[in-house]
Amino acid sequence: MVNGLLFGMEYIQLMLADIIKKDKSMDYGKIYFQTIRAQIFEIGEYHNDFRIGRWNYISQDGKIGGGSYNKEGWKLGKWIELDEGFNDDKKVTYHGEYNINGMKVGRWDIMYCKYNEKEYKQIGGGSYDQEGNQKKIGKWVELDEEFCCDSEYVKQITYNGQYNMNGMKVGRWDIMYCRKWEMKYTYIGGGSYDLEGNQKKIGKWVELDEEFCCDSDFVKKIIYNGQYNMNGMKVGRWDTMYCENEEYQQSGGGSYDLEGNQQKIGKWVELDEEFNYWKQVTYIGEYNMNNMKVGRWDTMHCENEEYQQILFKYSGGGSYDQEGNQKKIGKWVELFEGFFCYAKVIYNGEYNMDGMKVGKWDIMYCKREEQEYKQIIFKYLYSGGGSYDQEGNQKKIGKWIELNERFYYSSESHFNQIIYIGEYNNNGQKAGIWVEIDIYFNNKIGEKRYDD
């Protein structure tokens, strides 16, 4: 804060501040000035630390919103407010009215301007009660919290349904989505809330994955289809559906207990947390009656529309203990943190009975067009991976070859084939010289020394 001005984009904001100072009398209050997002500014006046009078939202295209405060610093009358996440990819505004107590009342419309466009169009909205309790009532069309549309990521999702007089969702709520270059919203899911106003989901529902996206291959086009009991708990069979080539197909799922504890039981096919077009990985195994993974769990990877088990000597995956502690035991084949179709890297090793990595763990790599995983070798001297201590502290010891966290190979012009070769001491800390190698060109590109 300098002389009552708050600024971040120094040159632009100081120019604006100079203009404001010329237009406003400094005898009455302070000029306030704040960056909201990028080149959007909130411009208005303070008096005794309260906002007063007219405040405007200004962008590079001019005024895009605002409204007035009363002498007590409460919003009053008609306002155009910006969404909390307003930016070029999410140009969403809310148009409505505040009463004399600074509470939203009556009709509020949600307006949206698409990416690279300038015209705002109504996309949703609804009404607040007239008593000033700021409760939503009647029919509403609401936007997903992550609603946006840019060149890469599209999530134009709305929720259409009814609020009762206490501001609680009741009855049928539909989930609608819109493709990037389309104007029409299409039904994709939804279900019903109880009519008593407890806002509990009941009966059949089709729900969207939290990262659901309409048009990008890099996030999940996934929905979940199943049943809620009268207490709002998932019960019975729930199917996981994945959309590819405009068609939803079952990719996974399993059952919840019927007692309403919402515990997974029996056989499940679960999708990787980062499942998408480029990383179609699933895990197949069993839950006991206490919602704990037990026994064999297999890791499957889909390429060319066919799921296959990831193989190298041992099948992809491994076993959990049968006692229900969900501890990995014995031999496991696990995926590289950045695994996808251009970074098909796995770790192959063993867990002790306490679920801790011990002994030798190998790092294996399979090229995009191949099926066989091979150990990463540099100039035939060192094999990828290294060893953990045998005491079960899961400390890396001795010589290791590790991969860059963004290791991949897509083409001769798009790749990162960096590995690091060095040693860990008996405390599991890097020691001595670690060498950075580009295995694509088979040459050294750097090194770093660590304290012994």
DRENDO-1510 file (C-alpha; in Angstrom, 1 decimal, always signed):
<recs>
REC; n; res; u; v; w
REC; 1; MET; +0.0; +0.0; +0.0 .
REC; 2; VAL; +1.5; +3.3; -1.1 .
REC; 3; ASN; -0.4; +6.6; -0.5 .
REC; 4; GLY; -3.7; +4.6; -0.3 .
REC; 5; LEU; -3.0; +2.8; -3.6 .
REC; 6; LEU; -2.7; -1.0; -3.9 .
REC; 7; PHE; -1.0; -2.2; -7.1 .
REC; 8; GLY; +0.8; -5.2; -8.6 .
REC; 9; MET; +1.1; -4.5; -12.4 .
REC; 10; GLU; +3.2; -1.4; -11.6 .
REC; 11; TYR; +3.2; +0.5; -14.9 .
REC; 12; ILE; -0.4; +0.0; -15.9 .
REC; 13; GLN; -1.7; +0.5; -12.4 .
REC; 14; LEU; +0.3; +3.6; -11.7 .
REC; 15; MET; -1.0; +5.2; -14.9 .
REC; 16; LEU; -4.6; +4.3; -13.9 .
REC; 17; ALA; -3.9; +5.7; -10.4 .
REC; 18; ASP; -2.8; +9.0; -11.8 .
REC; 19; ILE; -6.0; +9.3; -13.9 .
REC; 20; ILE; -8.1; +8.4; -10.9 .
REC; 21; LYS; -6.4; +10.9; -8.7 .
REC; 22; LYS; -7.1; +13.6; -11.2 .
REC; 23; ASP; -10.7; +12.8; -11.4 .
REC; 24; LYS; -11.4; +12.3; -7.7 .
REC; 25; SER; -11.1; +14.8; -4.9 .
REC; 26; MET; -8.4; +13.6; -2.4 .
REC; 27; ASP; -10.1; +15.7; +0.3 .
REC; 28; TYR; -12.8; +13.0; +0.6 .
REC; 29; GLY; -11.5; +9.5; +1.3 .
REC; 30; LYS; -8.8; +7.3; -0.2 .
REC; 31; ILE; -8.7; +6.0; -3.7 .
REC; 32; TYR; -8.7; +2.2; -3.7 .
REC; 33; PHE; -7.3; +0.2; -6.5 .
REC; 34; GLN; -6.7; -3.6; -6.8 .
REC; 35; THR; -5.8; -6.2; -9.4 .
REC; 36; ILE; -8.4; -9.0; -9.4 .
REC; 37; ARG; -7.1; -11.2; -12.3 .
REC; 38; ALA; -4.4; -10.3; -14.9 .
REC; 39; GLN; -5.6; -7.0; -16.4 .
REC; 40; ILE; -8.9; -6.6; -14.5 .
REC; 41; PHE; -9.1; -3.9; -11.8 .
REC; 42; GLU; -11.5; -3.0; -9.0 .
REC; 43; ILE; -11.7; +0.7; -8.8 .
REC; 44; GLY; -13.5; +2.8; -6.3 .
REC; 45; GLU; -13.3; +4.9; -3.2 .
REC; 46; TYR; -12.9; +4.4; +0.6 .
REC; 47; HIS; -14.1; +6.5; +3.5 .
REC; 48; ASN; -13.1; +5.6; +7.0 .
REC; 49; ASP; -12.0; +2.2; +5.7 .
REC; 50; PHE; -15.4; +1.5; +4.2 .
REC; 51; ARG; -16.1; +1.2; +0.5 .
REC; 52; ILE; -18.5; +3.9; -0.6 .
REC; 53; GLY; -20.3; +5.1; -3.7 .
REC; 54; ARG; -19.7; +3.6; -7.2 .
REC; 55; TRP; -17.2; +0.8; -7.7 .
REC; 56; ASN; -16.3; -0.6; -11.2 .
REC; 57; TYR; -14.6; -3.6; -12.6 .
REC; 58; ILE; -12.3; -2.5; -15.4 .
REC; 59; SER; -10.6; -4.7; -18.0 .
REC; 60; GLN; -8.6; -4.0; -21.1 .
REC; 61; ASP; -12.0; -4.0; -22.9 .
REC; 62; GLY; -13.5; -1.3; -20.6 .
REC; 63; LYS; -16.0; -1.5; -17.8 .
REC; 64; ILE; -17.3; -5.1; -17.3 .
REC; 65; GLY; -19.2; -4.7; -14.0 .
REC; 66; GLY; -19.7; -3.1; -10.6 .
REC; 67; GLY; -22.3; -1.4; -8.5 .
REC; 68; SER; -22.7; +0.9; -5.5 .
REC; 69; TYR; -22.0; +0.8; -1.7 .
REC; 70; ASN; -24.0; +2.8; +0.9 .
REC; 71; LYS; -22.3; +4.9; +3.6 .
REC; 72; GLU; -22.1; +1.8; +5.9 .
REC; 73; GLY; -20.1; -0.1; +3.2 .
REC; 74; TRP; -22.9; -2.5; +2.2 .
REC; 75; LYS; -23.7; -3.3; -1.4 .
REC; 76; LEU; -26.9; -1.7; -2.5 .
REC; 77; GLY; -29.2; -1.8; -5.6 .
REC; 78; LYS; -28.2; -3.3; -8.9 .
REC; 79; TRP; -24.9; -5.0; -9.3 .
REC; 80; ILE; -22.9; -6.9; -11.9 .
REC; 81; GLU; -20.4; -9.1; -10.1 .
REC; 82; LEU; -17.6; -11.1; -11.4 .
REC; 83; ASP; -17.2; -14.8; -10.7 .
REC; 84; GLU; -14.5; -15.5; -8.1 .
REC; 85; GLY; -12.4; -17.3; -10.8 .
REC; 86; PHE; -13.1; -14.7; -13.5 .
REC; 87; ASN; -10.5; -14.7; -16.3 .
REC; 88; ASP; -10.2; -14.9; -20.0 .
REC; 89; ASP; -11.2; -18.6; -19.9 .
REC; 90; LYS; -14.1; -18.1; -17.4 .
REC; 91; LYS; -15.8; -14.8; -18.3 .
REC; 92; VAL; -18.8; -15.3; -16.0 .
REC; 93; THR; -20.8; -12.5; -14.3 .
REC; 94; TYR; -23.8; -12.3; -12.0 .
REC; 95; HIS; -26.5; -9.7; -12.5 .
REC; 96; GLY; -28.9; -8.8; -9.7 .
REC; 97; GLU; -29.9; -6.6; -6.8 .
REC; 98; TYR; -29.0; -6.1; -3.1 .
REC; 99; ASN; -31.4; -4.8; -0.6 .
REC; 100; ILE; -30.6; -2.0; +1.9 .
REC; 101; ASN; -29.1; -4.6; +4.3 .
REC; 102; GLY; -26.6; -5.7; +1.6 .
REC; 103; MET; -28.4; -9.0; +1.0 .
REC; 104; LYS; -29.2; -10.5; -2.4 .
REC; 105; VAL; -32.9; -10.5; -3.3 .
REC; 106; GLY; -35.0; -11.4; -6.2 .
REC; 107; ARG; -33.8; -12.5; -9.6 .
REC; 108; TRP; -30.1; -13.0; -10.3 .
REC; 109; ASP; -29.0; -13.9; -13.8 .
REC; 110; ILE; -25.7; -15.7; -14.7 .
REC; 111; MET; -24.1; -14.4; -17.8 .
REC; 112; TYR; -21.3; -15.9; -19.8 .
REC; 113; CYS; -19.0; -14.7; -22.6 .
REC; 114; LYS; -17.3; -17.5; -24.6 .
REC; 115; TYR; -13.6; -17.7; -25.2 .
REC; 116; ASN; -12.4; -15.2; -27.8 .
REC; 117; GLU; -15.9; -13.6; -27.9 .
REC; 118; LYS; -17.1; -10.3; -26.5 .
REC; 119; GLU; -20.9; -10.7; -26.2 .
REC; 120; TYR; -22.3; -11.9; -22.8 .
REC; 121; LYS; -25.3; -14.2; -22.9 .
REC; 122; GLN; -27.5; -15.6; -20.2 .
REC; 123; ILE; -26.6; -19.1; -19.2 .
REC; 124; GLY; -28.2; -19.6; -15.8 .
REC; 125; GLY; -29.6; -18.0; -12.7 .
REC; 126; GLY; -32.6; -18.0; -10.4 .
REC; 127; SER; -34.2; -16.2; -7.5 .
REC; 128; TYR; -33.4; -15.3; -3.9 .
REC; 129; ASP; -36.1; -14.8; -1.2 .
REC; 130; GLN; -37.4; -11.3; -0.8 .
REC; 131; GLU; -37.1; -11.4; +3.0 .
REC; 132; GLY; -33.3; -10.8; +2.8 .
REC; 133; ASN; -32.2; -14.2; +4.1 .
REC; 134; GLN; -30.3; -14.7; +0.8 .
REC; 135; LYS; -31.9; -18.2; +0.3 .
REC; 136; LYS; -32.1; -19.6; -3.1 .
REC; 137; ILE; -35.7; -20.5; -3.9 .
REC; 138; GLY; -37.6; -22.1; -6.9 .
REC; 139; LYS; -35.9; -23.0; -10.1 .
REC; 140; TRP; -32.2; -22.5; -10.6 .
REC; 141; VAL; -29.6; -23.1; -13.3 .
REC; 142; GLU; -26.2; -23.2; -11.6 .
REC; 143; LEU; -22.7; -23.5; -13.1 .
REC; 144; ASP; -20.1; -26.1; -12.1 .
REC; 145; GLU; -17.5; -24.6; -9.8 .
REC; 146; GLU; -14.8; -25.3; -12.4 .
REC; 147; PHE; -16.9; -24.0; -15.3 .
REC; 148; CYS; -14.7; -22.8; -18.1 .
REC; 149; CYS; -13.8; -22.9; -21.8 .
REC; 150; ASP; -10.4; -22.2; -23.3 .
REC; 151; SER; -8.3; -23.6; -26.1 .
REC; 152; GLU; -7.3; -26.7; -24.1 .
REC; 153; TYR; -9.9; -27.4; -21.4 .
REC; 154; VAL; -13.6; -27.3; -21.7 .
REC; 155; LYS; -16.0; -27.8; -18.8 .
REC; 156; GLN; -19.3; -26.2; -19.7 .
REC; 157; ILE; -21.4; -28.0; -17.1 .
REC; 158; THR; -24.7; -26.7; -15.5 .
REC; 159; TYR; -27.0; -28.1; -12.8 .
REC; 160; ASN; -30.7; -27.5; -13.3 .
REC; 161; GLY; -33.2; -28.0; -10.5 .
REC; 162; GLN; -35.4; -26.7; -7.7 .
REC; 163; TYR; -34.8; -25.2; -4.2 .
REC; 164; ASN; -37.5; -25.2; -1.6 .
REC; 165; MET; -38.4; -22.2; +0.5 .
REC; 166; ASN; -35.6; -23.0; +3.0 .
REC; 167; GLY; -32.9; -22.9; +0.3 .
REC; 168; MET; -32.5; -26.7; +0.1 .
REC; 169; LYS; -32.3; -28.7; -3.1 .
REC; 170; VAL; -35.3; -30.9; -3.7 .
REC; 171; GLY; -36.7; -33.2; -6.4 .
REC; 172; ARG; -35.1; -33.7; -9.8 .
REC; 173; TRP; -31.7; -32.1; -10.7 .
REC; 174; ASP; -30.3; -32.5; -14.2 .
REC; 175; ILE; -26.7; -32.2; -15.2 .
REC; 176; MET; -26.2; -30.6; -18.6 .
REC; 177; TYR; -23.1; -30.1; -20.7 .
REC; 178; CYS; -22.2; -28.2; -23.8 .
REC; 179; ARG; -19.4; -29.0; -26.3 .
REC; 180; LYS; -16.9; -26.2; -27.1 .
REC; 181; TRP; -18.2; -24.9; -30.4 .
REC; 182; GLU; -21.9; -25.7; -29.7 .
REC; 183; MET; -24.6; -23.5; -28.2 .
REC; 184; LYS; -27.0; -26.2; -27.1 .
REC; 185; TYR; -26.8; -27.9; -23.7 .
REC; 186; THR; -27.4; -31.6; -23.6 .
REC; 187; TYR; -28.5; -33.9; -20.7 .
REC; 188; ILE; -25.7; -36.0; -19.4 .
REC; 189; GLY; -26.7; -37.0; -15.9 .
REC; 190; GLY; -28.4; -36.2; -12.6 .
REC; 191; GLY; -30.9; -37.6; -10.2 .
REC; 192; SER; -33.3; -36.7; -7.3 .
REC; 193; TYR; -33.0; -35.1; -3.8 .
REC; 194; ASP; -35.4; -36.0; -1.1 .
REC; 195; LEU; -38.5; -33.8; -0.9 .
REC; 196; GLU; -38.2; -33.3; +2.9 .
REC; 197; GLY; -35.4; -30.7; +2.4 .
REC; 198; ASN; -32.5; -32.7; +3.9 .
REC; 199; GLN; -30.7; -32.4; +0.5 .
REC; 200; LYS; -30.0; -36.1; +0.4 .
REC; 201; LYS; -29.5; -37.9; -2.9 .
REC; 202; ILE; -32.0; -40.7; -3.3 .
REC; 203; GLY; -32.7; -43.4; -6.0 .
REC; 204; LYS; -30.9; -43.6; -9.3 .
REC; 205; TRP; -28.1; -41.1; -10.1 .
REC; 206; VAL; -25.7; -40.5; -13.0 .
REC; 207; GLU; -22.8; -38.5; -11.6 .
REC; 208; LEU; -19.8; -36.8; -13.3 .
REC; 209; ASP; -16.2; -37.4; -12.3 .
REC; 210; GLU; -14.8; -34.3; -10.6 .
REC; 211; GLU; -12.4; -33.8; -13.5 .
REC; 212; PHE; -15.0; -34.4; -16.2 .
REC; 213; CYS; -14.3; -32.4; -19.3 .
REC; 214; CYS; -16.3; -32.1; -22.5 .
REC; 215; ASP; -13.6; -31.8; -25.2 .
REC; 216; SER; -10.1; -32.5; -23.9 .
REC; 217; ASP; -8.4; -35.9; -24.2 .
REC; 218; PHE; -6.2; -35.1; -21.2 .
REC; 219; VAL; -8.9; -35.3; -18.5 .
REC; 220; LYS; -11.6; -37.8; -17.7 .
REC; 221; LYS; -14.8; -38.1; -19.7 .
REC; 222; ILE; -16.2; -40.4; -17.0 .
REC; 223; ILE; -19.6; -40.8; -15.3 .
REC; 224; TYR; -20.7; -43.0; -12.5 .
REC; 225; ASN; -24.1; -44.7; -12.6 .
REC; 226; GLY; -25.8; -46.2; -9.5 .
REC; 227; GLN; -28.2; -46.0; -6.6 .
REC; 228; TYR; -28.6; -44.1; -3.4 .
REC; 229; ASN; -30.7; -45.3; -0.5 .
REC; 230; MET; -33.2; -43.1; +1.4 .
REC; 231; ASN; -30.4; -41.9; +3.7 .
REC; 232; GLY; -28.3; -40.6; +0.9 .
REC; 233; MET; -25.8; -43.4; +0.9 .
REC; 234; LYS; -24.5; -45.4; -2.2 .
REC; 235; VAL; -25.7; -49.0; -2.2 .
REC; 236; GLY; -25.5; -51.9; -4.6 .
REC; 237; ARG; -24.0; -51.8; -8.0 .
REC; 238; TRP; -22.2; -48.7; -9.4 .
REC; 239; ASP; -20.8; -48.7; -12.9 .
REC; 240; THR; -18.1; -46.5; -14.2 .
REC; 241; MET; -18.6; -45.4; -17.8 .
REC; 242; TYR; -15.9; -43.8; -20.1 .
REC; 243; CYS; -16.6; -41.9; -23.3 .
REC; 244; GLU; -14.5; -42.4; -26.3 .
REC; 245; ASN; -15.5; -41.6; -29.9 .
REC; 246; GLU; -18.8; -40.1; -28.6 .
REC; 247; GLU; -19.9; -43.3; -27.0 .
REC; 248; TYR; -20.0; -44.3; -23.3 .
REC; 249; GLN; -18.9; -47.8; -22.5 .
REC; 250; GLN; -18.5; -49.5; -19.2 .
REC; 251; SER; -14.9; -49.4; -18.0 .
REC; 252; GLY; -15.2; -50.3; -14.4 .
REC; 253; GLY; -17.3; -50.4; -11.3 .
REC; 254; GLY; -18.3; -52.7; -8.4 .
REC; 255; SER; -20.7; -52.9; -5.5 .
REC; 256; TYR; -21.3; -51.1; -2.2 .
REC; 257; ASP; -22.8; -52.8; +0.8 .
REC; 258; LEU; -26.6; -52.8; +1.1 .
REC; 259; GLU; -26.6; -51.8; +4.8 .
REC; 260; GLY; -25.8; -48.1; +3.8 .
REC; 261; ASN; -22.3; -47.9; +5.1 .
REC; 262; GLN; -21.1; -46.9; +1.6 .
REC; 263; GLN; -18.3; -49.5; +1.8 .
REC; 264; LYS; -16.9; -51.2; -1.3 .
REC; 265; ILE; -17.3; -55.0; -1.2 .
REC; 266; GLY; -16.3; -57.9; -3.5 .
REC; 267; LYS; -14.8; -57.5; -6.9 .
REC; 268; TRP; -14.1; -54.0; -8.3 .
REC; 269; VAL; -12.6; -52.6; -11.5 .
REC; 270; GLU; -11.2; -49.1; -10.5 .
REC; 271; LEU; -9.8; -46.5; -12.8 .
REC; 272; ASP; -6.5; -44.8; -12.2 .
REC; 273; GLU; -6.9; -41.3; -10.6 .
REC; 274; GLU; -5.4; -39.7; -13.7 .
REC; 275; PHE; -7.3; -42.0; -16.2 .
REC; 276; ASN; -7.7; -40.3; -19.6 .
REC; 277; TYR; -7.3; -41.1; -23.3 .
REC; 278; TRP; -3.5; -41.3; -23.0 .
REC; 279; LYS; -3.5; -43.2; -19.7 .
REC; 280; GLN; -6.2; -45.8; -19.8 .
REC; 281; VAL; -5.1; -47.8; -16.7 .
REC; 282; THR; -7.4; -49.8; -14.4 .
REC; 283; TYR; -6.9; -51.9; -11.3 .
REC; 284; ILE; -8.9; -55.1; -10.8 .
REC; 285; GLY; -9.2; -56.8; -7.4 .
REC; 286; GLU; -11.3; -57.5; -4.3 .
REC; 287; TYR; -12.5; -55.7; -1.2 .
REC; 288; ASN; -13.4; -57.5; +2.0 .
REC; 289; MET; -16.5; -56.7; +4.0 .
REC; 290; ASN; -14.7; -53.9; +5.8 .
REC; 291; ASN; -13.9; -51.9; +2.6 .
REC; 292; MET; -10.2; -53.0; +2.5 .
REC; 293; LYS; -8.3; -54.3; -0.5 .
REC; 294; VAL; -7.3; -58.0; -0.1 .
REC; 295; GLY; -5.5; -60.6; -2.2 .
REC; 296; ARG; -4.5; -60.2; -5.8 .
REC; 297; TRP; -4.9; -56.8; -7.6 .
REC; 298; ASP; -4.0; -56.7; -11.3 .
REC; 299; THR; -2.9; -53.5; -13.2 .
REC; 300; MET; -4.3; -53.3; -16.7 .
REC; 301; HIS; -3.4; -50.9; -19.5 .
REC; 302; CYS; -5.4; -50.3; -22.6 .
REC; 303; GLU; -3.8; -49.6; -25.9 .
REC; 304; ASN; -5.4; -49.9; -29.4 .
REC; 305; GLU; -8.8; -50.4; -27.7 .
REC; 306; GLU; -7.7; -53.6; -25.9 .
REC; 307; TYR; -6.9; -53.9; -22.2 .
REC; 308; GLN; -3.9; -56.1; -21.4 .
REC; 309; GLN; -2.1; -56.9; -18.2 .
REC; 310; ILE; +1.2; -55.1; -17.8 .
REC; 311; LEU; +3.7; -57.9; -18.0 .
REC; 312; PHE; +7.4; -58.5; -17.2 .
REC; 313; LYS; +8.2; -61.8; -15.6 .
REC; 314; TYR; +5.4; -61.1; -13.1 .
REC; 315; SER; +1.9; -59.9; -13.9 .
REC; 316; GLY; +1.3; -56.1; -13.4 .
REC; 317; GLY; +0.1; -55.5; -9.9 .
REC; 318; GLY; +0.6; -57.6; -6.8 .
REC; 319; SER; -1.1; -58.8; -3.6 .
REC; 320; TYR; -2.4; -57.2; -0.4 .
REC; 321; ASP; -2.5; -59.0; +2.9 .
REC; 322; GLN; -5.5; -61.2; +3.7 .
REC; 323; GLU; -6.0; -59.7; +7.2 .
REC; 324; GLY; -7.5; -56.5; +5.8 .
REC; 325; ASN; -4.7; -54.1; +6.7 .
REC; 326; GLN; -4.4; -53.2; +3.0 .
REC; 327; LYS; -0.6; -53.8; +3.1 .
REC; 328; LYS; +1.2; -54.7; -0.1 .
REC; 329; ILE; +3.2; -57.9; +0.3 .
REC; 330; GLY; +5.5; -59.9; -1.9 .
REC; 331; LYS; +6.3; -59.2; -5.5 .
REC; 332; TRP; +4.8; -56.1; -7.2 .
REC; 333; VAL; +4.9; -54.4; -10.5 .
REC; 334; GLU; +3.9; -50.8; -10.1 .
REC; 335; LEU; +3.6; -47.8; -12.4 .
REC; 336; PHE; +5.9; -44.8; -12.8 .
REC; 337; GLU; +4.3; -41.7; -11.3 .
REC; 338; GLY; +4.2; -40.1; -14.8 .
REC; 339; PHE; +3.0; -43.3; -16.6 .
REC; 340; PHE; +1.1; -42.8; -19.8 .
REC; 341; CYS; +1.3; -44.2; -23.4 .
REC; 342; TYR; +4.5; -42.3; -24.1 .
REC; 343; ALA; +6.1; -43.0; -20.7 .
REC; 344; LYS; +5.4; -46.7; -20.2 .
REC; 345; VAL; +7.7; -47.1; -17.2 .
REC; 346; ILE; +7.2; -49.6; -14.3 .
REC; 347; TYR; +8.9; -50.5; -11.1 .
REC; 348; ASN; +9.4; -54.2; -10.3 .
REC; 349; GLY; +10.3; -55.3; -6.8 .
REC; 350; GLU; +9.2; -56.7; -3.4 .
REC; 351; TYR; +7.4; -55.7; -0.3 .
REC; 352; ASN; +8.0; -57.3; +3.1 .
REC; 353; MET; +5.1; -58.5; +5.4 .
REC; 354; ASP; +4.8; -55.0; +6.9 .
REC; 355; GLY; +4.1; -53.4; +3.5 .
REC; 356; MET; +7.6; -51.8; +3.1 .
REC; 357; LYS; +9.8; -52.0; +0.0 .
REC; 358; VAL; +12.9; -54.1; +0.5 .
REC; 359; GLY; +15.8; -55.3; -1.6 .
REC; 360; LYS; +16.2; -54.8; -5.4 .
REC; 361; TRP; +13.7; -52.7; -7.3 .
REC; 362; ASP; +14.2; -52.5; -11.1 .
REC; 363; ILE; +13.0; -49.8; -13.4 .
REC; 364; MET; +11.6; -51.1; -16.7 .
REC; 365; TYR; +10.7; -49.2; -19.9 .
REC; 366; CYS; +8.6; -50.1; -22.9 .
REC; 367; LYS; +8.6; -48.0; -26.1 .
REC; 368; ARG; +5.3; -46.6; -27.4 .
REC; 369; GLU; +5.0; -49.1; -30.3 .
REC; 370; GLU; +6.3; -52.1; -28.4 .
REC; 371; GLN; +4.7; -54.5; -25.8 .
REC; 372; GLU; +7.8; -55.8; -24.0 .
REC; 373; TYR; +9.2; -54.0; -21.0 .
REC; 374; LYS; +13.0; -53.9; -20.7 .
REC; 375; GLN; +15.3; -52.8; -18.0 .
REC; 376; ILE; +16.8; -49.3; -18.6 .
REC; 377; ILE; +20.5; -49.7; -19.2 .
REC; 378; PHE; +23.1; -47.0; -19.9 .
REC; 379; LYS; +26.1; -48.1; -21.9 .
REC; 380; TYR; +25.6; -51.6; -20.5 .
REC; 381; LEU; +27.1; -50.6; -17.2 .
REC; 382; TYR; +24.2; -49.9; -14.9 .
REC; 383; SER; +20.7; -51.2; -14.9 .
REC; 384; GLY; +17.7; -49.0; -14.0 .
REC; 385; GLY; +16.6; -49.0; -10.4 .
REC; 386; GLY; +18.5; -49.8; -7.2 .
REC; 387; SER; +18.0; -51.3; -3.7 .
REC; 388; TYR; +16.1; -50.6; -0.5 .
REC; 389; ASP; +17.5; -51.6; +2.9 .
REC; 390; GLN; +16.4; -55.1; +4.2 .
REC; 391; GLU; +15.4; -53.8; +7.6 .
REC; 392; GLY; +12.1; -52.5; +6.3 .
REC; 393; ASN; +12.8; -48.7; +6.7 .
REC; 394; GLN; +12.2; -48.3; +3.0 .
REC; 395; LYS; +15.5; -46.4; +2.6 .
REC; 396; LYS; +17.3; -46.3; -0.7 .
REC; 397; ILE; +20.9; -47.5; -0.4 .
REC; 398; GLY; +23.8; -47.9; -2.7 .
REC; 399; LYS; +23.8; -47.3; -6.4 .
REC; 400; TRP; +20.6; -46.1; -8.1 .
REC; 401; ILE; +19.5; -45.1; -11.6 .
REC; 402; GLU; +16.4; -42.8; -11.3 .
REC; 403; LEU; +14.3; -41.2; -14.0 .
REC; 404; ASN; +13.4; -37.5; -14.5 .
REC; 405; GLU; +9.9; -37.0; -13.3 .
REC; 406; ARG; +8.8; -36.0; -16.9 .
REC; 407; PHE; +10.5; -38.9; -18.6 .
REC; 408; TYR; +8.8; -39.8; -21.9 .
REC; 409; TYR; +9.3; -40.4; -25.6 .
REC; 410; SER; +6.7; -39.3; -28.2 .
REC; 411; SER; +8.8; -38.7; -31.3 .
REC; 412; GLU; +12.3; -37.7; -32.4 .
REC; 413; SER; +11.3; -34.0; -31.7 .
REC; 414; HIS; +9.3; -34.6; -28.5 .
REC; 415; PHE; +11.1; -36.5; -25.7 .
REC; 416; ASN; +12.7; -36.3; -22.3 .
REC; 417; GLN; +15.0; -39.2; -21.8 .
REC; 418; ILE; +16.9; -37.9; -18.8 .
REC; 419; ILE; +18.2; -40.3; -16.0 .
REC; 420; TYR; +20.3; -39.7; -12.9 .
REC; 421; ILE; +23.0; -42.1; -11.7 .
REC; 422; GLY; +24.5; -41.9; -8.2 .
REC; 423; GLU; +24.5; -43.4; -4.7 .
REC; 424; TYR; +22.5; -43.3; -1.5 .
REC; 425; ASN; +24.3; -43.6; +1.8 .
REC; 426; ASN; +23.1; -45.9; +4.6 .
REC; 427; ASN; +20.8; -43.2; +5.9 .
REC; 428; GLY; +18.9; -43.1; +2.6 .
REC; 429; GLN; +20.3; -39.8; +1.5 .
REC; 430; LYS; +22.0; -38.9; -1.8 .
REC; 431; ALA; +25.8; -38.8; -1.4 .
REC; 432; GLY; +28.8; -38.0; -3.6 .
REC; 433; ILE; +28.5; -37.2; -7.3 .
REC; 434; TRP; +25.2; -37.7; -9.2 .
REC; 435; VAL; +25.5; -37.7; -13.0 .
REC; 436; GLU; +22.7; -36.5; -15.3 .
REC; 437; ILE; +22.5; -38.5; -18.5 .
REC; 438; ASP; +20.5; -38.2; -21.7 .
REC; 439; ILE; +20.0; -41.8; -22.7 .
REC; 440; TYR; +18.5; -40.8; -26.1 .
REC; 441; PHE; +21.9; -39.3; -27.1 .
REC; 442; ASN; +23.9; -41.5; -24.8 .
REC; 443; ASN; +25.8; -38.6; -23.3 .
REC; 444; LYS; +26.4; -36.8; -20.0 .
REC; 445; ILE; +24.8; -33.4; -19.6 .
REC; 446; GLY; +25.7; -32.5; -16.0 .
REC; 447; GLU; +26.4; -33.6; -12.5 .
REC; 448; LYS; +25.7; -32.5; -8.9 .
REC; 449; ARG; +27.7; -33.2; -5.7 .
REC; 450; TYR; +25.9; -34.1; -2.5 .
REC; 451; ASP; +27.4; -34.1; +1.0 .
REC; 452; ASP; +28.5; -37.6; +2.2 .
</recs>
